[in-house]
Amino acid sequence: MTSDIRSSTPVPTTADPTVPDWASLSLPETWADRLNLKSVAGLVKFFRLILGKPQRVQVDQSDPLFANIPRYALQEFHNLPNGNYSSRISRGYITGFDPSMLGFMQATRRAMAARVVGSQAVLDIGTGGGKLAAQVHRAGVADVWGVDVSPYMLKHAASDYPEVAYLQAPVEQMPFASERFDAVVACFLFHELPPKYAEQALAECHRVLRPGGQLLIAEPSENQLQPVRLRSLFSRAGWRHWYFKTLARFVYEPFVMAWHNSDKPAMFARSGFQLLEHKDEIPINFYALRKN
């Protein structure tokens, strides 16, 4: 392990890349880290930021930590001040995401991990705080990797779940040998990619998977954006529909409609995958795929 990531480059090799010591790595403080959330004025400013128009993320792209982050990822996704590029705000997002999803994400992670039991090596793309990767490891997979573009997310993930190996890389250009993994898992990633990059990411998943390998994808349900029927509003399903539709309309997701409107079975087929199972229930749209 090394604490120096600044010399690494996302170029595929035959050997596994060196894993940085993310938990010990000192990351630059960003303006979002300096928000004073303990004062009334600071809280007012914070809520104005999350309710206002999203801005471009501010990072020092002369620093190799940020030089290779794709432009599409340098946005304030989910209305987070400076997006995923701060220590404090990203930690708050990791902590608050599961409660906001009313327990559905934990259940989805457990179900995805159960499907890869028996695999020798699994890759979690867009790992964020590392929760899905850690769930896969707890299911008995010894060799688990997670990739993400945000060094702040990776630092949190490595601190919380050191049993997983984490690398900084865009999912459309990953630093792994071909046919390295038995399975790839992705939770709430593809709807955050522009269509061109979503297809490139699928091609990369196909490349790093062994023949017959699994690709499991969980994304926001398209159905949650449909109108809520008034007569069903007070049922469990109707209330859930209303809640997730409200949540989806609040958070900034610049590419989500492009993902919803895409012909995903055709996209999967073009990328060399067979669609084995599709389950769409609010709030999760799940796909189980196999590499042809």
C-alpha positions in Angstrom: 0.0 0.0 0.0 1.2 3.5 -0.7 -0.2 6.9 0.3 0.9 8.5 -3.0 -1.9 8.4 -5.7 -0.6 11.3 -7.6 1.6 9.2 -9.9 -1.1 6.7 -10.8 -2.8 6.6 -14.2 -5.9 4.7 -15.3 -4.2 2.6 -18.0 -5.2 -1.1 -18.1 -2.3 -3.5 -17.3 -1.9 -7.2 -16.9 -1.3 -6.8 -13.1 -3.5 -5.2 -10.6 -2.7 -1.5 -10.0 -1.3 -0.3 -6.7 -4.0 0.5 -4.2 -3.4 3.9 -2.5 -3.7 4.2 1.3 -6.8 6.3 1.0 -7.6 6.3 4.7 -4.3 8.0 5.4 -4.2 10.3 2.4 -4.5 14.0 3.1 -7.0 15.6 0.7 -7.3 19.3 0.0 -10.0 21.3 1.9 -12.6 22.7 -0.5 -14.8 25.7 0.0 -17.7 23.4 1.0 -15.7 22.1 3.9 -15.5 25.7 5.3 -19.3 26.2 5.5 -20.2 26.9 9.1 -23.1 24.6 9.8 -23.1 25.4 13.5 -24.4 28.9 13.1 -27.8 30.1 11.9 -26.2 32.2 9.1 -24.2 29.2 8.0 -27.2 26.9 7.9 -29.2 29.5 5.9 -26.4 29.7 3.4 -26.2 25.9 3.2 -29.9 25.6 2.4 -29.7 28.4 -0.1 -27.0 26.5 -1.8 -28.8 23.2 -1.9 -32.0 24.8 -3.1 -30.3 27.1 -5.6 -29.0 26.5 -9.1 -26.3 23.9 -9.3 -22.8 25.2 -10.1 -19.7 23.7 -11.5 -17.5 22.0 -9.0 -14.4 23.9 -7.9 -11.3 21.7 -7.6 -7.6 22.3 -8.5 -7.3 20.3 -11.8 -3.5 20.9 -11.8 -3.5 18.4 -8.9 -3.3 14.8 -10.4 -6.0 13.8 -7.9 -8.5 15.8 -10.0 -6.8 16.0 -13.4 -8.4 12.8 -14.8 -12.0 13.3 -13.5 -14.4 13.6 -16.5 -16.0 16.9 -17.0 -19.5 15.4 -16.7 -18.6 14.3 -13.1 -17.6 17.8 -11.9 -21.2 18.9 -11.2 -23.2 19.4 -8.0 -25.2 16.1 -8.3 -27.9 15.7 -5.7 -27.8 19.5 -4.9 -24.6 18.9 -2.8 -22.4 22.1 -2.4 -19.3 21.3 -4.6 -20.8 17.9 -5.4 -18.9 14.9 -4.1 -15.7 17.0 -3.7 -15.5 17.8 -0.1 -14.8 15.9 3.1 -17.7 17.1 5.2 -20.5 17.3 2.7 -19.7 13.9 1.1 -19.7 12.3 4.5 -23.1 13.8 5.2 -24.4 12.5 1.9 -23.1 9.0 2.7 -24.8 9.1 6.1 -28.1 10.5 4.9 -28.6 8.6 1.7 -29.9 5.3 3.1 -32.4 7.0 5.5 -33.7 9.0 2.5 -34.2 5.8 0.6 -36.3 4.3 3.4 -34.3 1.1 3.7 -34.6 0.1 0.1 -30.9 0.5 -0.7 -29.8 -1.8 2.1 -32.2 -4.4 0.8 -31.0 -4.0 -2.7 -27.4 -4.3 -1.7 -28.1 -7.5 0.2 -29.9 -9.0 -2.8 -27.2 -8.0 -5.2 -24.5 -9.5 -2.9 -26.4 -12.7 -2.6 -26.3 -13.1 -6.4 -22.5 -13.0 -6.5 -21.9 -15.5 -3.7 -19.3 -18.0 -5.0 -17.5 -15.5 -7.1 -13.8 -15.1 -6.7 -13.5 -11.5 -7.7 -16.1 -8.7 -7.9 -15.9 -5.1 -8.9 -18.2 -2.4 -7.6 -18.3 0.5 -10.1 -19.2 4.0 -8.8 -18.6 2.6 -5.4 -19.2 6.0 -3.6 -19.0 5.3 0.2 -18.2 1.6 -0.4 -21.4 0.1 1.1 -22.2 -2.2 -1.8 -18.6 -3.4 -2.1 -18.5 -4.1 1.7 -21.8 -6.0 1.4 -20.3 -8.2 -1.3 -17.3 -8.9 0.9 -19.5 -9.8 3.8 -21.3 -12.3 1.5 -18.0 -14.2 1.3 -16.2 -12.8 -1.7 -12.6 -12.3 -0.7 -11.4 -10.2 -3.7 -13.5 -7.1 -3.9 -12.6 -3.8 -5.6 -14.4 -0.5 -5.8 -13.8 2.4 -8.3 -15.0 6.0 -8.1 -13.9 9.3 -9.4 -14.1 11.2 -6.1 -11.1 10.9 -3.9 -13.2 12.2 -1.0 -15.7 9.3 -1.4 -12.8 6.8 -1.7 -11.2 8.1 1.5 -14.5 7.6 3.4 -15.0 4.2 1.8 -11.5 3.0 2.8 -11.9 4.4 6.3 -15.2 2.6 6.8 -14.5 -0.6 4.9 -10.8 -1.3 4.7 -11.3 -4.9 3.6 -12.1 -3.6 0.0 -9.5 -2.3 -2.5 -10.3 1.1 -3.9 -9.1 2.9 -7.0 -9.8 6.3 -8.5 -10.9 5.9 -12.1 -13.8 6.8 -14.5 -15.9 3.7 -15.2 -15.4 4.2 -18.9 -11.6 3.7 -18.5 -10.7 1.3 -15.7 -7.2 0.2 -14.8 -7.8 -3.6 -14.8 -6.7 -6.4 -17.0 -9.3 -7.9 -19.3 -11.4 -10.7 -17.9 -10.3 -9.8 -14.3 -13.7 -10.2 -12.6 -16.4 -12.8 -12.2 -19.0 -10.1 -11.6 -19.5 -6.3 -11.8 -22.1 -4.6 -9.6 -23.4 -1.0 -10.0 -25.8 0.8 -7.8 -27.3 4.2 -8.9 -24.4 4.9 -11.3 -25.6 4.7 -14.9 -28.2 7.4 -14.6 -25.4 9.8 -13.6 -23.5 9.2 -16.9 -24.2 11.0 -20.2 -25.5 8.4 -22.8 -22.2 8.2 -24.7 -20.3 7.4 -21.5 -22.9 5.0 -20.3 -22.3 2.9 -23.4 -18.5 3.2 -22.9 -18.9 2.0 -19.3 -20.9 -1.0 -20.4 -18.1 -1.8 -22.9 -15.6 -1.6 -20.1 -17.7 -3.9 -17.9 -17.8 -6.4 -20.7 -14.0 -6.1 -21.1 -13.1 -6.7 -17.4 -15.6 -9.6 -17.0 -14.7 -13.2 -17.5 -16.8 -15.2 -20.1 -20.3 -15.7 -18.6 -19.7 -13.1 -15.9 -22.5 -11.2 -14.2 -23.3 -7.5 -14.5 -25.9 -6.4 -11.9 -27.3 -2.9 -12.2 -29.7 -1.1 -9.8 -31.0 2.3 -10.9 -33.9 4.6 -10.0 -37.2 3.4 -11.2 -38.7 5.2 -14.2 -42.2 4.6 -12.9 -41.7 6.9 -9.9 -41.9 9.9 -12.3 -45.4 8.8 -13.4 -48.4 10.6 -12.0 -49.6 9.4 -8.6 -53.2 8.3 -8.6 -55.1 10.1 -5.9 -57.2 7.1 -4.9 -54.0 5.2 -4.2 -52.2 7.9 -2.3 -53.0 6.6 1.1 -52.0 3.0 0.3 -48.5 1.9 1.1 -47.5 1.7 -2.6 -49.2 5.1 -3.4 -47.4 6.9 -0.5 -44.1 5.4 -1.5 -44.7 6.5 -5.1 -45.5 10.0 -4.0 -42.4 10.2 -1.7 -39.9 9.0 -4.3 -41.4 11.1 -7.1 -41.0 14.2 -4.8 -37.4 13.2 -4.0 -36.5 12.6 -7.6 -37.9 16.0 -8.6 -35.9 17.7 -5.9 -32.4 16.4 -6.5 -30.3 17.5 -9.4 -29.7 14.7 -11.9 -28.7 16.1 -15.2 -28.6 12.8 -17.2 -31.4 10.9 -15.5 -34.0 11.5 -18.2 -31.6 10.4 -20.9 -31.1 7.2 -19.0 -34.8 6.7 -18.5 -35.5 7.4 -22.2 -32.8 5.1 -23.6 -33.5 1.7 -25.0 -31.7 -0.2 -22.4 -32.2 -3.8 -23.7 -30.8 -2.7 -27.1 -27.9 -0.9 -25.3 -27.1 -4.0 -23.3 -27.2 -6.2 -26.4 -24.9 -3.8 -28.3 -22.4 -4.0 -25.4 -22.4 -7.8 -25.5 -24.7 -8.7 -22.6 -27.7 -11.0 -22.4 -30.5 -9.6 -20.2 -31.5 -12.4 -17.8 -33.8 -10.5 -15.5 -35.5 -7.1 -15.2 -37.5 -6.0 -12.2 -38.9 -2.5 -12.0 -40.5 -1.6 -8.7 -40.6 1.9 -7.1 -37.9 3.0 -6.2 -35.5 0.5 -7.8 -35.1 -0.6 -11.4 -33.0 -3.8 -11.4 -31.2 -5.6 -14.2 -29.3 -8.9 -14.1 -27.1 -9.4 -17.2 -24.6 -12.0 -18.4 -21.6 -11.5 -20.6 -22.1 -13.3 -23.9 
